[in-house]
Amino acid sequence: MQSVLTHVILPCLTVLAVSPDASWIIVHDGHSSYDIVVAEDALPTTRLAASELREYIGRATGVALELVSSPRSGRHAIHVRSDAELPRNGFTIDATDDGDIVLRGHDGPGTDPGVDNARPVLRGTCHAVYEFLERFAGVRWFWNEPLGEIVPPSRRLTVPRGISVRQAPAFAYRALANGPPGTLHGEWARRNRLGADRGMHHGHYVHRLLKVADWARRGHPEYAALIDGRRKTDGEHVCLSNPEVVRIVAGESARAFRREPNLNMMSISLPDGHDFCTCAQCMALDTAGDEKNRASRVFHFYNQVAESLAGEFGDRKLGGYVYSEYIQPPARPIRIHPMMALVVAPNSATYLSDPNRRRQSDELNATWAGLHDEVYAYDTFYLVSLHWGLPVPIGQPAVDLVQSYATIGFRGAYLYIAPTWETGGADAYVLTKLLWNPEADVERIGDEYYGLLYQRAAPPVRRYFEIAEDCWRATVIVDKAASRALAANIKSGSGSDRRLANLILGYGPRLTELEECVADAESLTGGDEQVRQRVERIRDNFRLTFTTIRGLQYAADYEASRSDRAAALAELKKLAGERDALLDKMASSYGQQLVEWVRGGDEGSDSPLRPGSRLRGPTDGAP
């Protein structure tokens, strides 16, 4: 009886698997002839890929395909396989002549389901699965939470019969930092194909390898940087010309490499800050006539550490920042050891709407790319200390910057993005696509982002972010005289604040337009609860912008006595209170990190918007 049933069912399955438009039918009206096949001994990340495929096909179609370890007679298969012959993190998608679908990817060992750039897991099959789900099921992971995930319900899932996809990342390092939780290490990063093809370790780290205070207590204050005539043993900076400092840093790096044979890179980047040693030996390493540029001494240190390690660990890399007072190449030629992986960090990306700054950035990056064969970018599109929680989408300058990295030969990028989805618009999602493929169709990606998230409300929401981009551009290319005059009446803890004045000048004139966009979007939600919630968060972002900009303006009016001081103080108190209540609301739901940074900035600068801050003038007032 079993053999009869088999012969009856098999022809039906064969018919079900092919559609009139020459596509293989994976699911139709709640039925499927397909299993997901993943070997029993497959790597953990290969099994994760198969599990993700099953979950999202099930959510889209209502059909849970079975996970099996080998093909079953009479069934079609979607094979999920690791293939180390492919490029690292690369993948292929193919359909066989008999209707099987084969997803292959270069996977690596490791059980961490997140994204660890220092100890990465190669995830070619995951990338294949996510491409499959995006391309054929319409799935999108715009945000790192259910509200920003798109899984269109469908009765039918098909794959073209002749499908053949070949992809690998254009950049070996793809990282977005300081964004919403999950954008650097979590599921959102993995599903949007961020990560590294090999270990990346480049953070400020020398002070962890050589702890100045500990060595000073052991009788070696000379390891500390000489600052204002004394060894700063309570700081973190070291004397880069001291051979013992080189020996200790190299020794600690060697121990780390021996402890972890799979550790590809060890950071020897200097601590943050400007406490460079002023001893005669360090000063002698600087280029004559270019003493403010510390690059010569820094690369002397990098090269000496690398030379000490090259004999035993020549196949590893040392991460080193090019940053701050050593961001510019020195006037005299420098040698860069082949063990070094340079990470160029100008921290200027947020200003690239200024043509002069864009030109300087391009020239700087191209110069370093020409000096060494392994160079990465580190840059900042958003910093709360600059942007105060306001919407600052960078737009086309961000696209141009990433594409320029590919042109000059940078190997990848670590980029600061906005801390909430409402402060950056589509920027973060677009960047994920560009870091995988710099030639991606950015206009189409933007259409998908706004269209799928906001539906009928997409046009005014997109316009909101376009206006916000114009506002930020206006703060960058600002009338300097107007900025100075306004800044004289905005007092932070350190005195006049040009940055806050620039925000008023850039955003103030466009607040009405921004609010009109939000109101239009609210009228177009069409009863869709998810769209309503997404638009409500745009409203929150606008109210934060409005209370911040108007509050700063009233604070300036109060200080300058350009208006009724009592009226200005009353308005400032009202706006500061509304802003504080709004921050409480955001902190309790989706914006905790942003709120922490905004309030930290308020405290650090004694912002006039901070409840209880003091305003100067003949009659002191407090919001």
C-alpha positions as CSV (number, residue, x, y, z in Angstrom):
1,M,0.0,0.0,0.0
2,Q,2.9,2.4,0.8
3,S,4.4,2.0,-2.7
4,V,1.0,2.7,-4.3
5,L,0.6,5.9,-2.3
6,T,4.1,7.0,-3.3
7,H,3.4,6.6,-7.0
8,V,0.1,8.5,-6.6
9,I,1.6,11.4,-4.7
10,L,4.8,12.0,-6.6
11,P,3.3,13.2,-9.9
12,C,1.2,15.7,-7.9
13,L,4.3,17.1,-6.2
14,T,6.1,17.5,-9.5
15,V,3.2,19.5,-10.9
16,L,2.9,21.6,-7.8
17,A,6.6,22.6,-8.0
18,V,6.4,24.3,-11.4
19,S,4.3,27.4,-12.2
20,P,3.1,28.5,-15.7
21,D,5.6,31.4,-15.6
22,A,8.5,28.9,-15.4
23,S,9.1,29.4,-11.7
24,W,9.6,26.8,-9.0
25,I,6.7,27.0,-6.5
26,I,8.0,26.8,-3.0
27,V,4.7,27.4,-1.3
28,H,1.2,27.7,-2.6
29,D,-2.1,28.1,-0.7
30,G,-0.7,26.5,2.5
31,H,1.1,23.6,0.9
32,S,4.7,22.9,-0.1
33,S,6.7,20.1,-1.6
34,Y,9.9,21.4,-0.2
35,D,12.1,20.6,2.8
36,I,15.1,22.6,4.1
37,V,18.1,20.3,4.0
38,V,21.0,21.0,6.3
39,A,23.6,18.4,7.2
40,E,23.5,17.0,10.7
41,D,27.2,17.9,11.2
42,A,26.8,21.4,9.7
43,L,28.5,24.4,11.3
44,P,26.4,26.2,13.9
45,T,26.1,29.3,11.6
46,T,24.9,27.1,8.7
47,R,22.2,25.6,11.0
48,L,21.3,29.1,12.1
49,A,20.9,30.1,8.4
50,A,18.6,27.2,7.8
51,S,16.6,28.0,10.9
52,E,16.2,31.7,9.8
53,L,15.0,30.5,6.4
54,R,12.4,28.2,8.0
55,E,11.2,30.9,10.4
56,Y,10.7,33.7,7.9
57,I,9.1,31.5,5.2
58,G,6.7,30.3,7.8
59,R,5.9,33.8,8.9
60,A,5.4,35.0,5.4
61,T,3.3,32.0,4.1
62,G,2.0,30.2,7.2
63,V,3.8,27.1,6.1
64,A,6.6,25.7,8.3
65,L,9.0,23.8,6.0
66,E,10.6,20.8,7.7
67,L,14.3,20.9,8.6
68,V,15.9,17.6,7.6
69,S,19.5,16.3,7.4
70,S,19.2,14.6,4.0
71,P,16.8,14.8,1.0
72,R,13.6,12.8,1.3
73,S,12.2,10.7,-1.5
74,G,9.5,12.4,-3.4
75,R,10.3,15.8,-1.9
76,H,12.1,18.9,-3.3
77,A,14.8,20.4,-1.3
78,I,16.2,23.8,-0.4
79,H,19.8,22.9,0.4
80,V,21.7,25.1,2.9
81,R,25.4,24.3,2.6
82,S,28.8,25.7,3.6
83,D,31.4,26.0,0.8
84,A,34.9,27.1,1.8
85,E,35.8,27.5,-1.9
86,L,33.7,30.7,-2.1
87,P,35.1,34.1,-1.1
88,R,35.0,34.8,2.6
89,N,31.3,35.6,3.5
90,G,30.4,35.1,-0.1
91,F,27.4,33.0,-1.3
92,T,25.5,31.6,-4.3
93,I,21.9,30.8,-5.0
94,D,21.0,28.3,-7.7
95,A,18.1,26.3,-8.9
96,T,18.8,22.8,-10.3
97,D,17.1,21.4,-13.3
98,D,14.9,19.2,-11.1
99,G,13.7,22.0,-8.9
100,D,16.0,21.9,-5.9
101,I,17.2,25.3,-4.6
102,V,20.8,25.4,-3.4
103,L,22.1,28.1,-1.0
104,R,25.8,27.9,-0.5
105,G,28.0,30.2,1.5
106,H,31.5,30.4,3.0
107,D,30.9,29.8,6.7
108,G,33.3,29.6,9.6
109,P,33.3,28.0,13.0
110,G,31.8,29.7,16.1
111,T,28.6,29.6,18.1
112,D,28.0,33.3,18.7
113,P,24.8,34.3,16.8
114,G,25.7,37.9,17.0
115,V,28.3,40.0,15.2
116,D,31.7,40.1,16.9
117,N,34.1,42.0,14.7
118,A,37.2,41.1,16.8
119,R,36.4,37.4,16.5
120,P,34.1,37.1,13.5
121,V,32.1,34.1,12.4
122,L,32.0,33.8,8.6
123,R,28.3,33.7,7.6
124,G,28.0,33.1,3.9
125,T,25.0,30.9,4.2
126,C,23.2,33.4,6.4
127,H,23.9,36.0,3.8
128,A,22.5,33.7,1.1
129,V,19.3,33.1,3.2
130,Y,18.8,36.8,3.8
131,E,19.2,37.5,0.1
132,F,16.7,34.8,-0.7
133,L,14.2,36.2,1.8
134,E,14.6,39.8,0.6
135,R,14.5,38.9,-3.1
136,F,11.7,36.3,-3.1
137,A,9.7,36.8,0.1
138,G,10.0,40.6,0.3
139,V,11.3,40.5,3.9
140,R,13.1,43.6,5.2
141,W,14.9,44.4,8.5
142,F,14.7,48.1,8.4
143,W,14.9,48.5,12.2
144,N,16.2,46.3,15.0
145,E,12.7,45.7,16.5
146,P,9.4,44.2,15.3
147,L,8.0,47.6,14.5
148,G,10.7,48.0,11.8
149,E,10.5,44.5,10.4
150,I,8.6,43.9,7.1
151,V,7.3,40.3,6.5
152,P,4.6,40.6,3.8
153,P,2.0,37.8,4.1
154,S,1.8,35.7,0.9
155,R,-0.1,32.7,-0.3
156,R,2.6,31.9,-2.9
157,L,6.4,31.9,-2.8
158,T,8.2,31.1,-6.1
159,V,11.8,31.1,-7.4
160,P,12.7,31.6,-11.0
161,R,13.8,28.4,-12.6
162,G,17.1,29.8,-14.0
163,I,18.1,31.7,-10.9
164,S,21.8,32.1,-10.4
165,V,23.1,34.6,-7.9
166,R,26.8,35.2,-7.0
167,Q,27.7,37.7,-4.3
168,A,30.5,38.6,-1.9
169,P,31.0,41.8,0.2
170,A,32.9,44.6,-1.5
171,F,34.3,45.6,1.9
172,A,36.0,43.2,4.3
173,Y,34.9,45.2,7.3
174,R,31.3,46.6,7.7
175,A,30.4,48.1,11.0
176,L,27.8,50.7,12.1
177,A,28.4,51.9,15.7
178,N,26.6,54.1,18.2
179,G,23.2,53.4,16.6
180,P,20.1,51.7,18.2
181,P,20.9,48.6,20.1
182,G,21.8,45.7,17.9
183,T,23.1,47.7,15.0
184,L,26.8,46.9,15.8
185,H,26.6,43.4,17.3
186,G,23.0,42.1,17.2
187,E,20.6,40.4,14.9
188,W,19.9,43.5,12.9
189,A,23.7,43.7,12.0
190,R,23.8,40.0,11.0
191,R,20.6,40.2,8.9
192,N,21.8,43.3,7.1
193,R,25.2,41.5,6.4
194,L,27.4,43.6,8.6
195,G,30.5,42.1,10.1
196,A,34.1,41.3,9.2
197,D,35.9,38.8,7.0
198,R,38.6,38.5,9.6
199,G,39.2,39.8,13.1
200,M,39.3,43.6,13.5
201,H,40.7,45.1,16.7
202,H,41.6,48.8,16.5
203,G,40.1,50.6,19.5
204,H,42.2,52.8,21.8
205,Y,44.2,50.1,23.6
206,V,47.8,50.8,24.5
207,H,46.8,52.0,27.9
208,R,45.3,48.6,28.6
209,L,48.5,46.8,27.5
210,L,50.7,49.2,29.6
211,K,48.9,50.6,32.6
212,V,50.9,53.7,33.5
213,A,49.9,54.0,37.1
214,D,50.7,50.4,37.8
215,W,54.2,50.7,36.3
216,A,54.8,53.9,38.2
217,R,54.0,52.2,41.5
218,R,56.6,49.5,40.5
219,G,59.2,52.2,40.0
220,H,58.9,53.2,36.4
221,P,57.4,56.6,36.1
222,E,59.5,57.1,33.0
223,Y,57.0,55.0,31.0
224,A,54.4,57.8,31.3
225,A,54.2,60.8,29.0
226,L,56.1,63.9,30.1
227,I,53.5,66.7,30.4
228,D,54.3,70.2,31.7
229,G,57.6,69.1,33.1
230,R,56.4,66.0,35.0
231,R,55.7,62.4,34.2
232,K,51.9,62.1,34.1
233,T,51.5,58.8,36.0
234,D,47.9,59.4,36.7
235,G,47.1,59.5,32.9
236,E,47.1,57.0,30.1
237,H,49.5,58.3,27.5
238,V,53.0,56.7,27.3
239,C,56.4,57.9,26.2
240,L,56.5,56.5,22.7
241,S,60.3,56.8,22.3
242,N,61.0,54.6,25.4
243,P,62.3,51.2,24.2
244,E,60.9,49.5,27.3
245,V,57.4,50.8,26.4
246,V,57.8,49.2,23.0
247,R,59.0,46.0,24.6
248,I,56.0,45.8,27.1
249,V,53.4,46.6,24.4
250,A,54.9,44.0,22.0
251,G,55.1,41.5,24.8
252,E,51.5,41.9,25.9
253,S,50.4,41.7,22.2
254,A,52.4,38.5,21.8
255,R,50.8,36.9,24.8
256,A,47.4,37.7,23.4
257,F,48.3,36.1,20.1
258,R,49.6,33.0,21.8
259,R,46.5,32.8,24.1
260,E,44.2,33.0,21.1
261,P,45.6,31.4,18.0
262,N,42.6,32.6,15.9
263,L,43.0,36.2,17.0
264,N,43.9,37.9,13.7
265,M,44.5,41.4,14.9
266,M,45.6,43.2,18.0
267,S,45.1,46.9,18.6
268,I,48.1,49.0,19.5
269,S,46.2,52.3,19.0
270,L,47.1,55.1,21.4
271,P,44.7,56.4,24.1
272,D,42.3,59.1,23.2
273,G,43.2,62.7,24.1
274,H,46.1,65.0,23.5
275,D,48.7,64.2,26.2
276,F,51.6,63.6,23.9
277,C,55.0,63.2,25.6
278,T,57.2,66.3,25.5
279,C,60.5,64.6,26.4
280,A,63.5,65.4,24.1
281,Q,63.6,61.9,22.6
282,C,59.9,62.0,21.6
283,M,60.1,65.6,20.3
284,A,63.1,64.6,18.2
285,L,61.0,62.0,16.4
286,D,58.6,64.7,15.1
287,T,59.3,66.2,11.7
288,A,61.2,69.5,11.9
289,G,59.0,72.4,10.9
290,D,55.9,70.2,11.4
291,E,56.1,69.7,15.2
292,K,52.3,69.9,15.8
293,N,52.0,66.8,13.6
294,R,52.7,63.7,15.8
295,A,52.5,61.1,12.9
296,S,56.2,60.6,12.7
297,R,56.6,59.6,16.3
298,V,53.4,57.5,16.3
299,F,54.5,55.5,13.3
300,H,58.0,55.1,14.8
301,F,56.2,53.4,17.7
302,Y,53.8,51.3,15.5
303,N,56.7,50.1,13.4
304,Q,58.9,49.2,16.3
305,V,56.2,47.1,17.9
306,A,55.5,45.4,14.6
307,E,59.2,44.7,14.0
308,S,59.3,43.0,17.5
309,L,56.4,40.7,16.6
310,A,57.0,40.1,12.9
311,G,59.2,37.1,13.4
312,E,56.7,35.0,15.2
313,F,53.4,36.6,14.2
314,G,54.0,38.0,10.7
315,D,50.7,36.5,9.5
316,R,48.8,38.6,12.1
317,K,47.9,42.3,12.0
318,L,48.2,45.2,14.4
319,G,45.4,47.7,14.4
320,G,46.5,51.4,14.6
321,Y,44.5,54.6,14.5
322,V,45.5,57.5,12.3
323,Y,43.7,60.2,14.2
324,S,43.8,63.6,16.0
325,E,47.2,65.1,15.9
326,Y,48.5,62.3,13.8
327,I,45.7,62.3,11.2
328,Q,47.9,64.1,8.6
329,P,50.8,62.4,7.0
330,P,54.1,64.0,8.1
331,A,56.0,66.3,5.8
332,R,58.8,63.7,5.4
333,P,58.1,60.2,3.9
334,I,57.3,57.5,6.4
335,R,57.6,53.7,6.3
336,I,54.6,51.7,7.4
337,H,55.2,48.1,8.5
338,P,53.2,45.5,6.6
339,M,51.8,44.1,9.8
340,M,50.0,47.4,10.4
341,A,46.3,47.7,9.6
342,L,45.6,51.5,9.6
343,V,42.2,52.9,10.6
344,V,41.9,56.5,9.4
345,A,39.6,58.5,11.7
346,P,39.1,62.1,10.7
347,N,35.7,62.3,12.4
348,S,34.5,64.7,9.7
349,A,31.7,62.8,7.9
350,T,28.9,64.8,9.5
351,Y,30.3,68.0,7.9
352,L,30.6,66.7,4.3
353,S,27.8,68.9,3.0
354,D,30.5,71.6,3.1
355,P,32.3,71.3,-0.2
356,N,35.7,72.4,1.2
357,R,35.5,69.8,4.0
358,R,34.4,67.1,1.5
359,R,37.4,67.9,-0.7
360,Q,39.8,67.8,2.3
361,S,38.3,64.5,3.5
362,D,38.7,63.0,0.0
363,E,42.3,64.1,-0.3
364,L,43.2,62.9,3.2
365,N,41.7,59.4,2.6
366,A,43.3,59.1,-0.8
367,T,46.7,60.0,0.6
368,W,46.6,57.3,3.2
369,A,45.2,54.8,0.8
370,G,48.3,55.5,-1.4
371,L,50.7,55.0,1.5
372,H,49.6,51.6,2.6
373,D,47.8,48.6,1.2
374,E,45.6,47.9,4.3
375,V,43.6,50.9,5.3
376,Y,40.1,51.2,6.8
377,A,37.9,54.2,7.6
378,Y,36.5,55.3,10.9
379,D,34.1,58.2,10.8
380,T,31.1,59.9,12.5
381,F,27.8,60.8,10.9
382,Y,26.2,61.5,14.2
383,L,27.4,62.6,17.6
384,V,24.8,63.7,20.3
385,S,27.3,66.3,21.6
386,L,27.0,68.0,18.2
387,H,23.4,67.1,17.2
388,W,21.5,67.1,20.5
389,G,19.0,64.5,19.4
390,L,17.8,66.4,16.4
391,P,17.2,64.7,13.0
392,V,20.5,64.8,11.1
393,P,20.2,62.6,8.0
394,I,23.3,63.0,5.9
395,G,21.9,61.6,2.7
396,Q,23.9,61.9,-0.5
397,P,27.2,62.9,1.1
398,A,27.1,59.6,3.1
399,V,26.6,57.7,-0.2
400,D,29.4,59.6,-1.9
401,L,31.8,58.9,1.0
402,V,31.3,55.2,1.1
403,Q,31.6,55.0,-2.7
404,S,34.8,56.9,-2.5
405,Y,36.2,54.3,0.0
406,A,35.7,51.7,-2.7
407,T,37.3,53.9,-5.4
408,I,40.5,54.5,-3.4
409,G,40.8,51.0,-2.1
410,F,39.9,51.2,1.6
411,R,39.2,47.7,2.9
412,G,36.1,48.7,5.0
413,A,34.6,51.1,7.5
414,Y,33.5,51.6,11.1
415,L,30.9,54.4,11.0
416,Y,29.0,56.2,13.8
417,I,25.3,56.4,12.9
418,A,22.3,58.2,14.5
419,P,21.1,56.7,17.9
420,T,17.5,56.3,16.8
421,W,15.8,55.5,13.5
422,E,14.0,58.9,13.8
423,T,17.2,60.9,14.0
424,G,18.8,59.4,10.9
425,G,16.0,58.5,8.5
426,A,17.1,55.9,6.0
427,D,20.8,56.5,6.4
428,A,21.7,53.4,8.5
429,Y,19.8,51.0,6.2
430,V,21.3,52.5,3.1
431,L,24.8,52.3,4.6
432,T,24.4,48.5,5.2
433,K,23.6,48.1,1.5
434,L,26.5,50.3,0.3
435,L,29.0,48.5,2.6
436,W,28.0,45.2,0.9
437,N,27.8,46.7,-2.6
438,P,28.9,50.4,-3.2
439,E,27.0,50.4,-6.5
440,A,23.7,49.5,-4.9
441,D,20.7,51.4,-6.2
442,V,20.3,54.0,-3.5
443,E,17.2,55.6,-4.8
444,R,15.4,52.2,-5.0
445,I,16.5,51.4,-1.4
446,G,15.2,54.7,-0.2
447,D,11.9,54.1,-1.9
448,E,11.6,50.7,-0.2
449,Y,12.5,52.1,3.2
450,Y,10.0,54.9,3.3
451,G,7.3,53.1,1.2
452,L,7.2,49.9,3.1
453,L,7.5,51.5,6.6
454,Y,5.2,54.4,6.2
455,Q,2.9,53.3,3.3
456,R,0.6,56.2,2.3
457,A,2.4,58.5,4.8
458,A,5.7,57.9,3.0
459,P,5.8,61.1,1.0
460,P,5.5,63.6,3.9
461,V,7.8,61.4,6.1
462,R,10.5,61.4,3.4
463,R,10.0,65.2,3.0
464,Y,10.5,65.6,6.7
465,F,14.0,64.0,6.5
466,E,14.8,65.9,3.3
467,I,14.1,69.2,5.1
468,A,16.1,68.0,8.2
469,E,19.0,67.2,5.9
470,D,18.8,70.8,4.5
471,C,18.6,72.1,8.1
472,W,21.8,70.3,9.1
473,R,23.5,71.5,5.9
474,A,22.6,75.0,6.9
475,T,24.3,74.6,10.3
476,V,27.5,73.5,8.5
477,I,27.5,76.2,5.9
478,V,26.4,79.0,8.2
479,D,26.8,82.8,8.3
480,K,29.7,83.1,10.7
481,A,28.9,86.6,11.8
482,A,25.3,85.7,12.6
483,S,26.6,82.6,14.4
484,R,29.1,84.6,16.6
485,A,26.4,87.2,17.5
486,L,23.9,84.6,18.6
487,A,26.5,82.5,20.4
488,A,27.4,85.4,22.6
489,N,24.0,85.0,24.2
490,I,24.0,81.2,24.6
491,K,25.9,80.2,27.7
492,S,27.0,76.7,28.4
493,G,29.4,75.6,31.1
494,S,32.3,76.7,29.0
495,G,30.9,80.0,27.8
496,S,29.6,81.0,24.3
497,D,28.5,78.0,22.3
498,R,28.7,78.4,18.5
499,R,27.4,74.9,18.0
500,L,24.1,75.7,19.7
501,A,23.8,79.0,17.8
502,N,24.3,77.1,14.5
503,L,21.5,74.7,15.4
504,I,19.1,77.6,16.0
505,L,20.1,79.2,12.7
506,G,19.9,76.0,10.7
507,Y,16.7,74.5,12.1
508,G,14.7,77.5,13.4
509,P,13.5,78.8,10.1
510,R,12.2,75.4,9.0
511,L,10.3,74.3,12.1
512,T,6.9,75.1,10.6
513,E,7.6,73.0,7.5
514,L,8.8,70.1,9.6
515,E,5.6,70.2,11.6
516,E,3.5,70.3,8.5
517,C,5.2,67.2,7.3
518,V,4.4,65.4,10.5
519,A,0.8,66.5,10.5
520,D,0.4,65.4,6.9
521,A,1.9,62.0,7.7
522,E,-0.5,61.6,10.7
523,S,-3.5,62.2,8.4
524,L,-2.3,59.4,6.1
525,T,-1.7,56.5,8.4
526,G,-5.0,55.0,7.2
527,G,-5.9,53.1,10.4
528,D,-2.8,51.0,10.2
529,E,-1.6,50.7,13.8
530,Q,2.0,49.9,12.9
531,V,2.2,52.9,10.6
532,R,0.6,55.1,13.2
533,Q,3.2,54.0,15.8
534,R,6.1,54.7,13.4
535,V,4.7,58.2,12.6
536,E,4.2,58.9,16.3
537,R,7.9,58.4,16.8
538,I,8.5,61.0,14.0
539,R,6.2,63.3,16.0
540,D,8.3,62.7,19.1
541,N,11.4,63.5,17.2
542,F,9.9,66.8,15.9
543,R,8.8,67.8,19.4
544,L,12.3,67.2,20.7
545,T,13.6,69.3,17.9
546,F,11.0,72.1,18.4
547,T,11.5,72.3,22.2
548,T,15.3,72.2,21.8
549,I,15.5,74.9,19.2
550,R,12.8,77.2,20.6
551,G,14.1,76.8,24.1
552,L,17.6,77.8,23.0
553,Q,16.2,80.8,21.2
554,Y,14.3,81.9,24.3
555,A,17.4,81.4,26.4
556,A,19.3,83.6,24.0
557,D,16.5,86.2,24.1
558,Y,16.6,86.2,27.8
559,E,20.4,86.7,28.0
560,A,20.4,89.5,25.3
561,S,17.4,91.3,26.8
562,R,16.0,91.6,23.3
563,S,12.5,90.8,24.6
564,D,10.5,90.8,27.8
565,R,12.8,88.8,30.1
566,A,9.9,87.5,32.2
567,A,8.1,86.3,29.1
568,A,11.2,84.7,27.7
569,L,11.9,82.9,31.0
570,A,8.3,81.7,31.2
571,E,8.5,80.2,27.7
572,L,11.8,78.7,28.4
573,K,10.5,77.0,31.5
574,K,7.5,75.7,29.6
575,L,9.6,74.3,26.8
576,A,12.3,72.8,29.1
577,G,9.5,71.0,31.0
578,E,7.9,69.7,27.9
579,R,11.3,68.5,26.6
580,D,12.0,66.7,29.9
581,A,8.7,64.9,29.8
582,L,9.2,63.9,26.2
583,L,12.7,62.5,27.1
584,D,11.0,60.5,29.9
585,K,8.6,59.0,27.4
586,M,11.3,58.1,24.9
587,A,13.5,56.6,27.6
588,S,10.7,54.3,28.7
589,S,10.3,52.8,25.2
590,Y,12.5,53.1,22.2
591,G,15.0,55.9,22.9
592,Q,16.8,55.1,26.1
593,Q,20.3,55.4,24.7
594,L,19.5,58.7,23.0
595,V,18.0,60.1,26.1
596,E,21.0,59.1,28.2
597,W,23.3,60.9,25.8
598,V,21.1,64.0,25.5
599,R,20.8,64.4,29.3
600,G,24.5,63.7,29.7
601,G,25.2,66.5,27.3
602,D,22.8,68.8,29.1
603,E,24.6,68.1,32.4
604,G,28.1,68.4,30.9
605,S,27.4,71.8,29.3
606,D,25.1,73.2,31.9
607,S,22.6,73.5,29.1
608,P,19.9,76.3,29.5
609,L,17.4,73.5,28.7
610,R,18.3,71.5,31.7
611,P,15.7,71.9,34.5
612,G,17.4,73.9,37.2
613,S,20.1,75.4,35.1
614,R,20.9,79.1,35.9
615,L,20.7,81.9,33.4
616,R,22.9,85.0,33.8
617,G,21.6,88.6,33.6
618,P,20.5,91.3,35.9
619,T,17.9,88.9,37.4
620,D,18.9,85.3,37.4
621,G,16.3,82.7,36.3
622,A,16.1,79.0,36.2
623,P,14.1,76.8,33.9
